[in-house]
Amino acid sequence: MPEWTNGDPANAPRRGALARGGSLAPARLLAAYRAGIFPWCLSGQSLEWWCPDPRFVMTPADFRLTDSLRKTLRKKGWQVTCDQAFEIVMRSCAAVQREGQTSTWITEPMIAAYTELNRLGIAHSIEVRWEGELVGGLYGIAIGRLFHGESMFHTRTDASKVAFAHLVQRLSSSGYVLIDCQLSTPHLASLGAFHISRDDFLAIVHRERDLVPPGNAWTNPSSAGS
């Protein structure tokens, strides 16, 4: 299988890697996301580049803010911040034991690469603390009016939902139009994510990747209501 350069993601396998190998240099990662491709390292395998069909996505308007989650968000112990502990959030995501995986795909090279993207203002994290202790969070890539979610974690019940709710609030108020959830999970489906075809997803990527959101979702390190 060839190394990915600028191949057409529309011709990728529906459920499998488009290519393997290559570097995680910032320019390469940025080019991949701008093409609708994301990197992934399956357990014990080399770096792979994916563009699955269908694609799992969510619009900020489709986020399901249930009565139960509203009640959770009103609890006084939460402190929610942005871009204050990016590498720690990544390492916490890497430490999560996931069903069907014997090791994490968030490798040391991945952590180094995305931490550099955070320094460049491209990758972002949401941190959730309960009474001062980090108990949840997520991270991803912001390009144009799209946010490509990568991973999330929690060590306290509902902490990842709190992180996602605050992410949606930031994205919605700043003019983002889509959250790329990549692959289907029951957790994200419960929050309102759904499938669209790869062709539709790539059309959105091409339309939105060069548009500047009217607001800056990442300026204020503390989320409103936290």
Buried (B, 14 or more C-beta within 10 A) or exposed (E): EEEBEEBEBEEBEEEEBBBBEBEBEBEBBBBBBBBBBBBBBEEEEEBBBBBBBBBBBBBBEBBBBEEEBEEBBEEEEBBBBBBBBBBEBBBBBBEBEEEEEEEBBBBEEBBEBBBBBBEEEBBBBBBBBBEEEBBBBBBBBBBBBBBBBBBBBBBBEBBBBBBBBBBBBBBBBBBBBBBBBBEBBEBBBEBBBBBBEBEBBBEBBEEBBEBEBEBBBBEEEEBEEB
